[in-house]
Amino acid sequence: MMDGATLTTATAPWITIIGIGEDGLAGLGTEARAEVAAAELLIGGDRHLAMLPAEDRRPRLAWPSPLKDLRPAIEAARGRRLVVLASGDPFCWGVGTTLARWFGADALNVHPAPSAASLVCARLGWPLPEVRIITLHGRPLALLDRHLQPGARLVIYTDDGAAPAAIAARLAERGFGASPMVVLECLGGPREALRRGTAGDWDPRPAADLNTVAVELVAAPATDWLPTLAGLDDDAFDHDGQLTKREVRAITLARLMPAPGALLWDLGAGNGSVAIEWLRAESTARAIGVEQRPDRLDRARANARRLGVPGLKLIEGHLPEALAGLPVPDAIFLGGAVAQAGLIDHLVTLLPPGGRLVANAVTLSGEAALIEAQARHGGDLTRIQIARAEPVGPHLGWRAAMPVTQWAWRRA
């Protein structure tokens, strides 16, 4: 599941991380200031390093791009007194998470400062556990769409001074133009300032590059906002008719069990509906969709962007060849090629203990393959029959959809 801090045996910390705010070195506690004073190598962003006295000539290293290039430099500095300067709380969308993943938590001696989210909540009187913290720093604006639900309070980390206007425009476009919005600039420092308005009438002038956006979402009465629970309306997706229908999709996701950091393989991904709902259900989950038709991949890609999960990875290819080299999944959904000889037997060998496999079939050959799979491997067979009321002359009548046979299996 999700990559976290490396678990190691206890060792003496050799990397010190100092969370620093806009008030600079003067805002640090006694111990943190002593760590900075004793450092033999200082690492940080240009803004952090500029907070050091001009006469300070000690070796320093600014963040490289990409950040992964920093790892060998830190490894080479082992044995020296190494201090990393980071913004606010290094573990709230900060570099602390990356360093813990690289070197293990035991290697770190951390002195956090208040995060931007904590400062926002302190200024606005919001309970921190009740807000959704989102970072758009180096990430697509489309990520915002997953969180657009009435009543939600968002604290958004941004890239630059143009971001607040782009966020306001996105909210207005999605029907949330009435949402009160606050841009908090240079939080915690002498240049701190707040700008207030609503998304729909936001002043597009650039903010300071160092800013955080707070929004309390208010939807217009006719806004078709979307939940993160599985079962979005079929019309939420651009599709060519080959789509796991709403009710079946909800049942399928319940059996797949989205979980923090879990990876789904959506095989025969079609227009991406199952993988997209998996990602919407859990913000840290991951998904890879495999589909052989390029036109459906294009639709899946567009659906993922529009529904707030642009991180969906899509692969064009045939099964099972396209699976070579992919990371081990926690769950597999097989929505196509169910009757392909040997495919299900191959997939069950790829799952780790606790891994889930759910396969749906609408054809007789597919149903026969699932019945055979259940006989060999166990698991649950379910027939799902949905009927919807549709006009029959001046009246309504039930029109049945094709029945779906579902096999759900979990590796012991």
N, C-alpha and C positions, 0 to 999 in steps of 0.2 A: 504494500500500500504506500501511503505518502512518504516521500523521503523526509527524514527528520534528522535531528542531531545524531551524529555517530556515537554509539555507546561504547565507551572504552573503560579500561580499568583506571582507577584514580591516579592522576599524575599532577605534578605541580603546574599551576597555570603559567603560561609563558607568553600569552598575548593579552594585553590589557586594552579593553574597549571603554572609551570615555564618551558618554552621551553629553553633547554640548548644545546649548540653546543659542538664541539670538543675542543673549546677554554675554556671550563669549566666556573667556576664562574667569571673569569676575563672578559668574554665576555658579562656578563649580564649588563643590564642597572641599574641605581641607584635604581629605585623603585623595580625591581625584586630582586636585592641583598638585599634590606631591608626586603623584604618578606621572603627570605631564612633565614636571620639572626634572624628573629623574630619567626620562626617556632618552634612549640612544638613537632611536629611529622613530619618526612620526609619520603616520600615514593618514590620509583623509582627503576630502574633497578640497578643491581650490578655496572655497568659502571658509572651510574649517581652518586650513593652514594659514589663511590670511589673518586669522585671529591671533596668531602668535606674534610676539613682539618683533619689530623690524630687525632688531639687533641679534635675534636668535638665529644662529648659523648651523644648528644641528641638522644632520641629514633628514630629509623628508621626501615623501613619495606621494604624489597625487593619484587619485583613482584612475586606473587605465580603462580603456574601452577596447575590447570587452573586459568586464570585471574579472573573468577567469584568469586573465594574464597576471593578476595580482598574486595568485596562489604560489607560484614558484618564488616570487620575491619574498613572501612571508616565510616560506620554508627555508630559504637561504639565510634569513635573519634570525633563525632559532639560536638561542644562546645570548642574544643581545636583549636589552630592555626595550621592548617593542610596544608602542602605544598607537592605537587606532582611534581617531576622532570621528565620531558619527553624530548625526542629527538626532536630538531627543532620545527616545527609547530605541536602542539598536535592534530590538526584537519586535518592533511594530513597523513592519514593512521596511526594515533596515538591514544593514550589512551584518548585524550579529547573527541572523539566521544562516547566512551563507558561510560565515566563518565557523559556526558550530557544525554545519554539515561537512565542511572540509576537514576540520581538525578535532572535532569532538568538544562537548561542553566543558570537559575537565581542563582543556587547554586555555579556557577563557577566564579572565578576571574582569567583571563587567560593572561599570558605574553608570546606570541609566539616569537620564534626565527625563522630565515630563515629555510625553509624546505630543505631537501636534493634535492628535485626537483628544487627549486629556485636556489640553489647553482650550480647544474649541468647546468641549463640554463645560469646562469651568466658566468660560465667558458667556455661554448661552443658557446655562442651568440645565443642561441635558444629562440624564443618567448614562454614564459611559457604557454599562452592559446592555443598554437598549438601543444603541446606535449600530448602524452597519458601516464599518470602515472599509473603504474601497480605495485602491490605488490605481490611478491612470498614468502614473509616472512610467514612461516608456511602454505603455500598453494602449491598445485601441480604445477609442471612445465607446465602441459598441458594448464593452463590458458593462457599461452603466445600465443597459436595457434590462438585464436580468433582475435588477433591484427596483424597477419602477412599479411600486404598489402603493396605494393610498395609505397615508399614515406613517410610512417608513421615514426614519430620520437617517440621512446619509452624511457621513464625513468623508470627503473625497480629497485624496492627495493628488496634486497636479504636477504638470511638467513645467509650465511657464505662465507668464502673464496673460497669454491669449486663451488659456484653458477655461477660465470662468465663463467667457462669452460663448465658447463652443458648447460647454455644458448647458448653459441656459437655453441655447438654440435647440439642443437635442431634447431637453425637457419640454419645451414648447411644442416641438414637432410631434412628440409622443403623447400630447394631451395633458401635460402637467405644467402648463404655463402659469397657473395660479399659485404655484408652490413658492412660499417664502424662501429666499436664498440669501445667504450671508457669505461674503468673501473676507477672510481674515488674513491680513498681510503681515509678514514679518513677526509672527507670534512670539511673544516673550522677550522682545527687544525694544529699544527706544523708538524704533520706527513703526511699532505695531499700529495697525489701523483696521477698521471694520467698514465694509460697504454693504448696505442692505438694499433689498428690492425684491421683486418677484421675477421668476424665470422669463415670463412672457414680455416684460417691459425692461429687461436688464440693459443697463448702460454698457455698450460694447467696448468702451475704452479699456485698454490693457491694464491689468492689475500689476502689482509688483511680482517679479518672477517667483519669489518665495511666498506662496499663498496656499491656503487650504479652503475648500468650499464646503459649506454646510447647507443642507437642503431638508426641509420638511415637506414631504410630497403630498400635494393636493391634486386630485384628478378632476378634470372637467366631467360633468354628468354623463356625457356620451362616450367617454374614453374606454376603449376595450383593453384594460390592463390585464396582465396575465399572471397567474399564480406560479409558484415554483413546484407545486404538487403535480404529479404526473396526470396526464389526461387533458392536454390542451385541445381545443377545438381543431378539427382537421383543417379548417380554413386558415389556421395560424401558419400553416406550411404551404409553400409553393410546391406543388406535386403534380405528377402526371397520372394520378389515379392509383399508382402502386404505392400504397401507404398503409402502415399498420394503423388501423382505425382507432379512434379515441378511446373507446371502452376497452378494447383489446390491449392497447398501449398501456393503459393504467394498470391492468392486471399483469402485464409483462414486466413493467418496472417494479411492481411489488415483489415479484419473484426474483428479479435480478438484484434487488437490495442495494441501491446506491449507498456508499459509505465514504467517510473522509479518506481522500487520497486514492480510492480504489480505481482501478483501470478496467474499462469495458472494451471488449472487441465487439463491434457491431458489424456482423458479416452479412453481406448482401444489404448494405446500409440504405440502398435506395435514395430517398430524399432526406435521410438523416434524422427522422423523427425520434427514433428510440434513443440514439446517442445524444441528441440535443436535450431531450427530457432528462436523461441521466445526468447531464452536466448542470442543468438548471436546478435539479433536486439537491445537489451538493456542490458547493462552490469550490471545494478542493479536489473533487473527483476529476478523472481524466478519461478520455475516450478516443479510440481509433476506429474509424469506419473504413471498411473495405467494400468497394463496389466496382464492377467491371465496366459499367456504362459511363462515359465521360459526361453526358448530359445530366444524368442524375447526380453525379459528383458536383457539378456546377450548382445545381439546385440546393444540394445539401450544404455547400459552402455558403451560399447566399442566405439560406435559412439560419445557419449557425450565427452569422453576423447579425442578422436582423433580430434574433431572439436572445442576444446577449451572451453567447458562448462562442466567440471567435476562435477559441483555443482548440476546437475540435480538429483532430488530425485526420485527413482523408487520404486514402491510398487507392489508386486504380490498379486492379489486377484480378486474377482468377484464384479461386480457392482450390487446394490449400497453399499453392506456391507463394501467394502474396503474404503469407504469415511468416515466412522465413526472416529471422532476425528481429522480430518484434518483441518488446518487453512482455514478460509473463503477465497474463490478465488475471484479474480477480473474478471477472464474470464475462461470459460470452453470450451474445444473442445471435441466434442463427435464424435469419428471416428469409433466406433464399438458399437454394441448392440443398434443401433438406434431404432430398432423395439421392444425392450424389453418393455413389458407392464408396464406403470407407470413411467418409468425411466425419460423421459423428464419432465413430470409434477413434479417429485421430484426435479430435478436439478434446475428448475427455482425458486423454493422456497429457494434455498441455496445461491443465488446470492444477494449481497447488491445492493442498488440503483446505477445505472450506470454500473452494471455488465453485461458482454457480454456472450452469449452462441451461439456457431456456431456448427452445426451438418451437417455432410456430409453423403450421402447415395448413393449406386450404385445399390441396389436391389429394386425390386418393393415393397416389404414389408417395406423396410426402407423409400422409397419415400412416401408411403402412410402414414407412421407415421409422417413424416415431414409436409405433407400437412395438416394432422389433427392437428398437433401442431400449425401451422400457423393460422388455423381457430380458435383455442381456445385462443391463446396468442398474435396473431399479429406477427410482424416482417416481414422479407423479404425472399421470396423464389426465388432462382436463379438456372437455369440449366446451367451447365458448360460442354461444349462439346469441346474437344481438338482432333485435328487430326495432325499427324506427317507424314512427307514425308519419305517413305521407298521404297527400291528397289522393282520393279515389272519387273522381267526379266532384260533387259538392261536399263529400264527407272525407273522413280520415280512415285509413286502414293501416294495418301493420305490414311493412315490407321487410322481410328477413334478409340480412346480409349472409354471405357465405359463411357456414360454420368454420371455426378455427379449432384445430386440434393443437394443444400445447403440451409439450413435455418439459418438465422442470426437474433438474437433477443437481445434486450438490455432492461434491466429493468429500468423503468421510475424512 
